[in-house]
Amino acid sequence: MKMGTNWMSAPRSSTLFLKGLGEFLDVESKNNANSSGDIKCPCVKCVNNVWLTRDTLTEHIVCNGIMNGYDELIAQATTQVHKEVAKVGIWGKKSKGSPQNHWSFRLDNNHKLKKITIDHGVLIYSLMLTFEDSKGCLHDSEKAGGWNGGDQIHEVTFDPDEEIVGINGTVDVSTGVYSGYTIIASLSFITNKRTHGPFGQTTGTPFTVPWNKGSFAGFYGLAGYYIDGIGVYLKASQDTARVGLWGTESSTGPQYRWSFCLEKNHKLTKITIDHGDMISSLVFTSEDCLGSVHVSNKAGGYNDGSTISEVNLAWDEEIIEICGTFGVSSRAYAGKTISSLSFVTNKRSHGPFGRATGTCFSVPWQKGSFAGFYGIASYYIDGIGVYLRATE
């Protein structure tokens, strides 16, 4: 997608300007961000001397305008390819260190995943993926991990109409000769037809991440002697990908679907949580670049909880992970509900709110990806998922 530079002459509150600015900042985030993910602000007031988060930088540019001399840089940046995928994860080892290396497998739009080869024993040693191109030719990826070999090699072969819609696994610490490493101990691959696995040994901390059919675009992570960390590439539809649901996955009876998705020039400033033994309702407050406050409709809340808590986010604070639990309610509506939630930011963890009972879940993502939440609700918050912006 090529925007050109005509957006620069459009009104700064217009859709055209915000879309062009967003693409420019996508490139700046990738190429010129510092180790914290911040970018030098090119607005008239800051004149490239202040490092800011993407959201704050957007507000500065929309309110103040871009300084002179950026035309050529913006012209180059806005000719680059539009982002198509969001990165979800990592579970396991999150940052590179000896002897880990980054690994990545990403499907092109006209490719189909045909097979996953898993070398495993008491943990996952290596992964190799086989895909088919548009001409019917098969290609093997490079092997991720496997400096040590496992006891068993299994192949997961997919039917022509079968695709991955989620993964389950566990994270543990290695033992034996190469002990003390955070590793992926087990993996299961969930498709629209069946579950393949678990492979490895289901010890340690569990994780699960579901997604919509048609969203899968690949895996990435860290590896060395073993598979140390794994994340997922998901295709973004209209700039966002949907990750989840956790809890109730489809609406019945008194349940309804709810959604809160941030506009690109808005920042989440507050979450209001009504809770007791479970999460009764959620309300989200955001602020636009002009300082106007926007409050979402309440999700859930047919029944009120015993406590109302507020999470107030600082100007440079953003959510990078949610953790929680879900189980079966013992109250008037005996269905699956979200029993607890924690909101993890780049500065701290807020929560848990509710009562941490039932099945645990957690989903981390890249800073700058968060775009909102969605789910199912009725008397309580019955299910929750996350909107993530495409970053690659």
Kinemage of the C-alpha trace (Angstrom):
@kinemage 1
@onewidth
@group {chain A} dominant
@subgroup {mainchain}
@vectorlist {calphas} color= white
{ca met a 1} P 0.000 0.000 0.000
{ca lys a 2} L 1.465 3.363 -1.007
{ca met a 3} L 0.072 6.473 0.623
{ca gly a 4} L 2.334 9.116 -0.934
{ca thr a 5} L 2.744 12.406 0.918
{ca asn a 6} L -0.585 14.098 0.077
{ca trp a 7} L -1.779 13.301 3.599
{ca met a 8} L 0.631 15.949 4.972
{ca ser a 9} L -1.471 18.752 3.495
{ca ala a 10} L -4.734 17.315 4.850
{ca pro a 11} L -6.307 18.589 8.104
{ca arg a 12} L -4.424 17.042 11.015
{ca ser a 13} L -7.604 15.550 12.508
{ca ser a 14} L -8.640 13.949 9.207
{ca thr a 15} L -8.649 10.225 8.484
{ca leu a 16} L -6.226 10.765 5.582
{ca phe a 17} L -3.665 12.545 7.778
{ca leu a 18} L -3.914 10.001 10.609
{ca lys a 19} L -3.586 7.069 8.210
{ca gly a 20} L -0.510 8.550 6.531
{ca leu a 21} L 1.019 9.486 9.873
{ca gly a 22} L 0.408 5.964 11.142
{ca glu a 23} L 2.309 4.425 8.227
{ca phe a 24} L 5.194 6.859 8.689
{ca leu a 25} L 5.412 5.997 12.399
{ca asp a 26} L 5.278 2.271 11.591
{ca val a 27} L 8.526 2.678 9.664
{ca glu a 28} L 10.075 4.959 12.294
{ca ser a 29} L 9.232 2.412 15.023
{ca lys a 30} L 10.925 -0.351 13.083
{ca asn a 31} L 14.018 1.523 11.898
{ca asn a 32} L 14.754 4.335 14.351
{ca ala a 33} L 13.258 3.460 17.760
{ca asn a 34} L 15.520 3.216 20.808
{ca ser a 35} L 15.833 0.141 23.054
{ca ser a 36} L 12.624 1.114 24.885
{ca gly a 37} L 10.662 1.393 21.650
{ca asp a 38} L 10.456 5.210 21.826
{ca ile a 39} L 10.907 7.516 18.796
{ca lys a 40} L 12.381 11.023 18.470
{ca cys a 41} L 9.479 13.431 18.128
{ca pro a 42} L 9.572 15.498 14.891
{ca cys a 43} L 6.792 17.883 15.907
{ca val a 44} L 7.277 21.654 15.666
{ca lys a 45} L 7.738 22.085 19.426
{ca cys a 46} L 10.055 19.137 20.118
{ca val a 47} L 12.140 19.486 16.884
{ca asn a 48} L 13.544 15.971 17.161
{ca asn a 49} L 15.067 16.419 20.620
{ca val a 50} L 12.663 14.348 22.738
{ca trp a 51} L 12.150 10.561 22.778
{ca leu a 52} L 8.462 9.675 23.147
{ca thr a 53} L 6.180 6.653 22.936
{ca arg a 54} L 4.352 6.223 19.654
{ca asp a 55} L 0.961 7.234 21.120
{ca thr a 56} L 2.344 10.406 22.734
{ca leu a 57} L 4.296 11.266 19.595
{ca thr a 58} L 1.101 10.933 17.542
{ca glu a 59} L -0.648 13.384 19.863
{ca his a 60} L 2.247 15.872 19.555
{ca ile a 61} L 2.258 15.766 15.745
{ca val a 62} L -1.530 16.037 15.422
{ca cys a 63} L -1.669 18.957 17.843
{ca asn a 64} L 1.543 20.800 16.797
{ca gly a 65} L 2.357 19.747 13.222
{ca ile a 66} L 5.565 18.293 11.752
{ca met a 67} L 8.722 20.411 11.600
{ca asn a 68} L 10.178 21.479 8.256
{ca gly a 69} L 12.677 19.217 6.501
{ca tyr a 70} L 10.806 15.943 6.969
{ca asp a 71} L 9.244 15.804 3.499
{ca glu a 72} L 11.960 13.629 1.934
{ca leu a 73} L 12.130 11.220 4.889
{ca ile a 74} L 8.360 10.842 4.959
{ca ala a 75} L 8.214 10.333 1.198
{ca gln a 76} L 10.669 7.442 1.551
{ca ala a 77} L 8.925 5.948 4.568
{ca thr a 78} L 5.397 6.015 3.189
{ca thr a 79} L 6.376 4.007 0.102
{ca gln a 80} L 7.217 0.984 2.234
{ca val a 81} L 4.977 -2.065 2.627
{ca his a 82} L 1.949 -1.818 4.912
{ca lys a 83} L 2.037 -3.983 8.025
{ca glu a 84} L 0.149 -7.258 7.726
{ca val a 85} L 0.774 -9.357 10.856
{ca ala a 86} L 0.681 -9.002 14.625
{ca lys a 87} L 3.144 -10.809 16.901
{ca val a 88} L 1.644 -12.599 19.909
{ca gly a 89} L 3.939 -13.897 22.637
{ca ile a 90} L 6.606 -14.886 23.549
{ca trp a 91} L 5.919 -17.741 25.968
{ca gly a 92} L 9.036 -19.176 27.607
{ca lys a 93} L 12.346 -17.342 27.210
{ca lys a 94} L 11.519 -13.765 26.204
{ca ser a 95} L 14.903 -12.149 25.539
{ca lys a 96} L 18.004 -13.372 23.742
{ca gly a 97} L 21.041 -14.572 25.708
{ca ser a 98} L 23.753 -17.188 25.322
{ca pro a 99} L 23.226 -19.653 23.730
{ca gln a 100} L 19.803 -18.672 22.357
{ca asn a 101} L 19.163 -17.456 18.812
{ca his a 102} L 16.070 -15.896 17.290
{ca trp a 103} L 14.107 -18.130 14.919
{ca ser a 104} L 11.191 -17.331 12.653
{ca phe a 105} L 8.861 -19.074 10.208
{ca arg a 106} L 6.331 -16.919 8.385
{ca leu a 107} L 3.915 -18.060 5.678
{ca asp a 108} L 3.380 -15.984 2.550
{ca asn a 109} L -0.241 -15.383 1.553
{ca asn a 110} L -0.177 -18.074 -1.141
{ca his a 111} L 1.527 -20.719 1.026
{ca lys a 112} L -0.086 -23.438 3.153
{ca leu a 113} L 1.404 -25.203 6.167
{ca lys a 114} L 1.490 -28.944 5.444
{ca lys a 115} L 3.569 -30.499 8.228
{ca ile a 116} L 5.300 -29.803 11.548
{ca thr a 117} L 8.184 -32.055 12.629
{ca ile a 118} L 8.710 -32.093 16.414
{ca asp a 119} L 11.826 -33.519 18.097
{ca his a 120} L 10.933 -34.032 21.756
{ca gly a 121} L 11.461 -35.982 24.964
{ca val a 122} L 10.908 -34.426 28.374
{ca leu a 123} L 10.821 -31.078 26.525
{ca ile a 124} L 10.669 -29.671 22.981
{ca tyr a 125} L 14.097 -29.933 21.344
{ca ser a 126} L 13.400 -28.640 17.845
{ca leu a 127} L 10.725 -27.702 15.317
{ca met a 128} L 10.766 -27.806 11.531
{ca leu a 129} L 7.862 -26.728 9.339
{ca thr a 130} L 6.983 -27.828 5.811
{ca phe a 131} L 4.824 -25.671 3.548
{ca glu a 132} L 3.390 -25.882 0.051
{ca asp a 133} L 3.676 -23.003 -2.406
{ca ser a 134} L 1.142 -21.922 -5.037
{ca lys a 135} L 2.648 -24.352 -7.577
{ca gly a 136} L 2.271 -27.357 -5.267
{ca cys a 137} L 5.986 -27.584 -4.418
{ca leu a 138} L 6.949 -28.487 -0.830
{ca his a 139} L 9.592 -26.549 1.108
{ca asp a 140} L 11.169 -27.261 4.513
{ca ser a 141} L 12.051 -24.450 6.898
{ca glu a 142} L 15.362 -24.347 8.720
{ca lys a 143} L 15.296 -26.346 11.947
{ca ala a 144} L 14.695 -24.219 15.054
{ca gly a 145} L 16.553 -25.488 18.129
{ca gly a 146} L 17.971 -28.967 18.268
{ca trp a 147} L 21.538 -28.438 19.388
{ca asn a 148} L 20.549 -31.384 21.578
{ca gly a 149} L 18.413 -34.205 20.184
{ca gly a 150} L 15.311 -35.633 21.845
{ca asp a 151} L 14.052 -39.182 22.291
{ca gln a 152} L 11.209 -39.053 19.758
{ca ile a 153} L 10.404 -37.421 16.443
{ca his a 154} L 6.754 -36.892 15.548
{ca glu a 155} L 5.239 -35.456 12.392
{ca val a 156} L 1.958 -33.545 12.409
{ca thr a 157} L 0.504 -33.699 8.889
{ca phe a 158} L -2.437 -31.442 8.032
{ca asp a 159} L -5.393 -32.290 5.777
{ca pro a 160} L -6.076 -29.992 2.797
{ca asp a 161} L -8.927 -28.294 4.700
{ca glu a 162} L -7.166 -28.248 8.089
{ca glu a 163} L -5.469 -25.251 9.688
{ca ile a 164} L -4.129 -24.255 13.095
{ca val a 165} L -6.506 -22.198 15.267
{ca gly a 166} L -4.567 -22.315 18.546
{ca ile a 167} L -1.662 -23.737 20.531
{ca asn a 168} L -1.361 -25.077 24.064
{ca gly a 169} L 1.853 -25.722 25.921
{ca thr a 170} L 3.836 -25.533 29.128
{ca val a 171} L 6.933 -23.571 30.148
{ca asp a 172} L 9.478 -25.140 32.516
{ca val a 173} L 13.185 -25.167 33.415
{ca ser a 174} L 15.572 -27.676 31.838
{ca thr a 175} L 17.416 -30.319 33.863
{ca gly a 176} L 20.333 -32.619 33.074
{ca val a 177} L 23.548 -31.603 31.297
{ca tyr a 178} L 22.200 -28.239 30.121
{ca ser a 179} L 20.119 -27.370 33.154
{ca gly a 180} L 18.612 -24.120 34.332
{ca tyr a 181} L 17.296 -22.828 30.994
{ca thr a 182} L 13.718 -21.586 30.584
{ca ile a 183} L 12.293 -23.862 27.894
{ca ile a 184} L 9.091 -25.003 26.199
{ca ala a 185} L 8.352 -28.332 27.897
{ca ser a 186} L 5.321 -29.319 25.811
{ca leu a 187} L 3.277 -28.214 22.814
{ca ser a 188} L -0.112 -29.070 21.310
{ca phe a 189} L -1.363 -27.785 17.969
{ca ile a 190} L -5.139 -27.178 17.828
{ca thr a 191} L -6.769 -27.173 14.391
{ca asn a 192} L -10.319 -26.725 13.102
{ca lys a 193} L -10.570 -30.553 13.056
{ca arg a 194} L -8.598 -31.960 16.031
{ca thr a 195} L -5.828 -31.463 18.597
{ca his a 196} L -2.353 -32.805 17.766
{ca gly a 197} L -0.349 -33.538 20.923
{ca pro a 198} L 0.727 -32.901 23.545
{ca phe a 199} L 4.344 -33.435 22.530
{ca gly a 200} L 6.985 -33.288 25.254
{ca gln a 201} L 6.163 -33.479 28.954
{ca thr a 202} L 3.339 -31.345 30.365
{ca thr a 203} L 5.215 -29.942 33.362
{ca gly a 204} L 5.569 -26.350 34.495
{ca thr a 205} L 3.373 -23.340 33.760
{ca pro a 206} L 0.641 -23.866 31.135
{ca phe a 207} L -0.282 -21.421 28.403
{ca thr a 208} L -2.968 -21.431 25.733
{ca val a 209} L -3.667 -19.045 22.873
{ca pro a 210} L -6.607 -19.436 20.445
{ca trp a 211} L -7.300 -17.353 17.344
{ca asn a 212} L -9.775 -17.067 14.471
{ca lys a 213} L -9.688 -19.513 11.572
{ca gly a 214} L -7.720 -18.014 8.700
{ca ser a 215} L -5.510 -15.879 10.964
{ca phe a 216} L -2.443 -18.123 11.335
{ca ala a 217} L 0.693 -16.767 9.620
{ca gly a 218} L 3.588 -18.553 11.364
{ca phe a 219} L 5.705 -18.986 14.487
{ca tyr a 220} L 8.781 -17.266 15.911
{ca gly a 221} L 10.812 -17.443 19.113
{ca leu a 222} L 14.150 -18.216 20.750
{ca ala a 223} L 16.094 -21.474 20.561
{ca gly a 224} L 19.456 -23.036 21.381
{ca tyr a 225} L 19.873 -26.498 22.818
{ca tyr a 226} L 16.068 -26.582 22.947
{ca ile a 227} L 13.043 -24.509 21.932
{ca asp a 228} L 13.337 -21.837 24.615
{ca gly a 229} L 10.471 -19.556 23.596
{ca ile a 230} L 7.622 -19.482 21.090
{ca gly a 231} L 5.268 -16.835 19.723
{ca val a 232} L 2.727 -16.648 16.905
{ca tyr a 233} L 2.325 -14.495 13.798
{ca leu a 234} L -1.349 -13.682 13.134
{ca lys a 235} L -2.768 -12.001 10.047
{ca ala a 236} L -4.337 -8.627 10.728
{ca ser a 237} L -7.677 -7.779 9.130
{ca gln a 238} L -8.107 -4.008 8.667
{ca asp a 239} L -4.914 -3.394 10.703
{ca thr a 240} L -5.916 -5.488 13.750
{ca ala a 241} L -5.742 -9.156 14.723
{ca arg a 242} L -8.076 -10.844 17.209
{ca val a 243} L -6.469 -13.083 19.846
{ca gly a 244} L -8.683 -15.236 22.059
{ca leu a 245} L -11.302 -15.879 23.434
{ca trp a 246} L -10.601 -17.113 26.953
{ca gly a 247} L -13.589 -18.220 29.032
{ca thr a 248} L -16.896 -18.601 27.177
{ca glu a 249} L -16.240 -18.776 23.427
{ca ser a 250} L -19.763 -18.403 21.982
{ca ser a 251} L -22.833 -16.475 23.117
{ca thr a 252} L -26.032 -18.207 24.274
{ca gly a 253} L -28.975 -17.290 26.510
{ca pro a 254} L -28.562 -13.841 28.068
{ca gln a 255} L -25.037 -13.370 26.718
{ca tyr a 256} L -24.011 -10.738 24.180
{ca arg a 257} L -20.812 -9.788 22.390
{ca trp a 258} L -18.927 -6.679 23.515
{ca ser a 259} L -16.067 -4.771 21.931
{ca phe a 260} L -13.728 -1.892 22.738
{ca cys a 261} L -11.236 -0.932 20.003
{ca leu a 262} L -9.029 2.158 20.257
{ca glu a 263} L -8.842 4.640 17.420
{ca lys a 264} L -5.235 5.100 16.278
{ca asn a 265} L -4.986 8.597 17.759
{ca his a 266} L -6.563 7.580 21.088
{ca lys a 267} L -4.826 6.380 24.252
{ca leu a 268} L -6.300 4.131 26.931
{ca thr a 269} L -6.159 6.057 30.211
{ca lys a 270} L -8.354 4.094 32.632
{ca ile a 271} L -10.015 0.711 33.154
{ca thr a 272} L -12.867 0.440 35.673
{ca ile a 273} L -13.353 -3.093 37.018
{ca asp a 274} L -16.452 -4.171 38.975
{ca his a 275} L -15.516 -7.424 40.711
{ca gly a 276} L -16.023 -9.786 43.625
{ca asp a 277} L -15.465 -13.529 43.276
{ca met a 278} L -15.376 -12.923 39.519
{ca ile a 279} L -15.250 -10.026 37.045
{ca ser a 280} L -18.718 -8.462 36.842
{ca ser a 281} L -18.079 -5.655 34.353
{ca leu a 282} L -15.465 -3.549 32.557
{ca val a 283} L -15.544 0.085 31.399
{ca phe a 284} L -12.727 1.675 29.360
{ca thr a 285} L -11.794 5.363 29.255
{ca ser a 286} L -9.639 6.791 26.458
{ca glu a 287} L -8.333 10.216 25.521
{ca asp a 288} L -7.807 11.643 22.039
{ca cys a 289} L -4.993 13.938 20.886
{ca leu a 290} L -7.007 17.038 21.741
{ca gly a 291} L -7.532 15.907 25.335
{ca ser a 292} L -11.180 14.914 24.943
{ca val a 293} L -12.208 11.976 27.139
{ca his a 294} L -14.244 9.058 25.763
{ca val a 295} L -15.940 6.446 27.983
{ca ser a 296} L -16.985 3.077 26.532
{ca asn a 297} L -20.266 1.310 27.152
{ca lys a 298} L -20.160 -1.017 30.140
{ca ala a 299} L -19.429 -4.648 29.242
{ca gly a 300} L -21.192 -7.123 31.539
{ca gly a 301} L -22.759 -6.096 34.785
{ca tyr a 302} L -26.186 -7.740 34.826
{ca asn a 303} L -24.951 -8.622 38.325
{ca asp a 304} L -22.821 -6.136 40.266
{ca gly a 305} L -19.709 -7.142 42.185
{ca ser a 306} L -18.736 -6.113 45.694
{ca thr a 307} L -15.751 -3.926 44.727
{ca ile a 308} L -15.039 -1.313 42.072
{ca ser a 309} L -11.360 -0.774 41.208
{ca glu a 310} L -9.761 1.645 38.766
{ca val a 311} L -6.544 1.138 36.807
{ca asn a 312} L -5.162 4.551 35.848
{ca leu a 313} L -2.459 4.456 33.183
{ca ala a 314} L 0.332 7.053 33.060
{ca trp a 315} L 0.911 9.052 29.865
{ca asp a 316} L 3.846 6.783 28.911
{ca glu a 317} L 2.265 3.530 30.124
{ca glu a 318} L 0.624 0.909 27.915
{ca ile a 319} L -0.676 -2.632 28.319
{ca ile a 320} L 1.668 -5.372 27.048
{ca glu a 321} L 0.016 -8.463 28.573
{ca ile a 322} L -3.090 -9.723 30.334
{ca cys a 323} L -3.253 -12.608 32.796
{ca gly a 324} L -6.306 -14.149 34.361
{ca thr a 325} L -8.367 -17.176 35.283
{ca phe a 326} L -11.733 -18.511 34.176
{ca gly a 327} L -14.071 -21.116 35.637
{ca val a 328} L -17.717 -22.058 36.119
{ca ser a 329} L -19.845 -19.627 38.097
{ca ser a 330} L -21.745 -20.948 41.112
{ca arg a 331} L -24.155 -18.013 41.008
{ca ala a 332} L -27.434 -17.449 39.123
{ca tyr a 333} L -25.822 -18.121 35.758
{ca ala a 334} L -23.774 -21.336 35.982
{ca gly a 335} L -21.615 -20.877 32.890
{ca lys a 336} L -17.951 -20.108 32.257
{ca thr a 337} L -16.899 -16.673 33.497
{ca ile a 338} L -13.680 -14.706 33.890
{ca ser a 339} L -12.892 -15.066 37.594
{ca ser a 340} L -9.825 -12.797 37.712
{ca leu a 341} L -7.831 -10.366 35.557
{ca ser a 342} L -4.450 -8.636 35.762
{ca phe a 343} L -3.278 -5.938 33.352
{ca val a 344} L 0.504 -5.910 32.816
{ca thr a 345} L 2.057 -2.720 31.434
{ca asn a 346} L 5.571 -1.620 30.483
{ca lys a 347} L 5.818 -0.200 34.030
{ca arg a 348} L 3.977 -2.503 36.441
{ca ser a 349} L 1.285 -5.152 36.932
{ca his a 350} L -2.201 -3.993 37.960
{ca gly a 351} L -4.185 -6.687 39.780
{ca pro a 352} L -5.256 -9.371 40.138
{ca phe a 353} L -8.873 -8.246 40.336
{ca gly a 354} L -11.487 -10.859 41.229
{ca arg a 355} L -10.611 -14.222 42.722
{ca ala a 356} L -7.839 -16.228 41.019
{ca thr a 357} L -9.555 -19.620 40.717
{ca gly a 358} L -10.006 -21.984 37.788
{ca thr a 359} L -7.967 -22.273 34.594
{ca cys a 360} L -5.093 -19.813 34.180
{ca phe a 361} L -4.335 -17.929 30.970
{ca ser a 362} L -1.825 -15.271 29.950
{ca val a 363} L -1.071 -13.552 26.663
{ca pro a 364} L 1.848 -11.129 26.137
{ca trp a 365} L 2.454 -9.002 23.047
{ca gln a 366} L 4.849 -6.419 21.628
{ca lys a 367} L 4.838 -2.892 22.997
{ca gly a 368} L 2.851 -0.679 20.658
{ca ser a 369} L 0.541 -3.493 19.524
{ca phe a 370} L -2.395 -3.072 21.925
{ca ala a 371} L -5.614 -1.910 20.270
{ca gly a 372} L -8.413 -3.020 22.625
{ca phe a 373} L -10.468 -5.852 24.073
{ca tyr a 374} L -13.558 -7.798 23.027
{ca gly a 375} L -15.540 -10.732 24.373
{ca ile a 376} L -18.816 -12.132 25.650
{ca ala a 377} L -20.730 -10.863 28.679
{ca ser a 378} L -24.005 -11.160 30.580
{ca tyr a 379} L -24.291 -11.220 34.369
{ca tyr a 380} L -20.477 -11.174 34.361
{ca ile a 381} L -17.585 -10.948 31.915
{ca asp a 382} L -17.863 -14.451 30.456
{ca gly a 383} L -15.103 -14.275 27.830
{ca ile a 384} L -12.289 -11.913 26.857
{ca gly a 385} L -9.964 -11.503 23.877
{ca val a 386} L -7.495 -8.881 22.677
{ca tyr a 387} L -7.244 -6.660 19.593
{ca leu a 388} L -3.628 -6.215 18.447
{ca arg a 389} L -2.325 -3.888 15.749
{ca ala a 390} L -0.177 -5.261 12.957
{ca thr a 391} L 3.510 -4.496 13.529
{ca glu a 392} L 5.209 -6.292 10.623
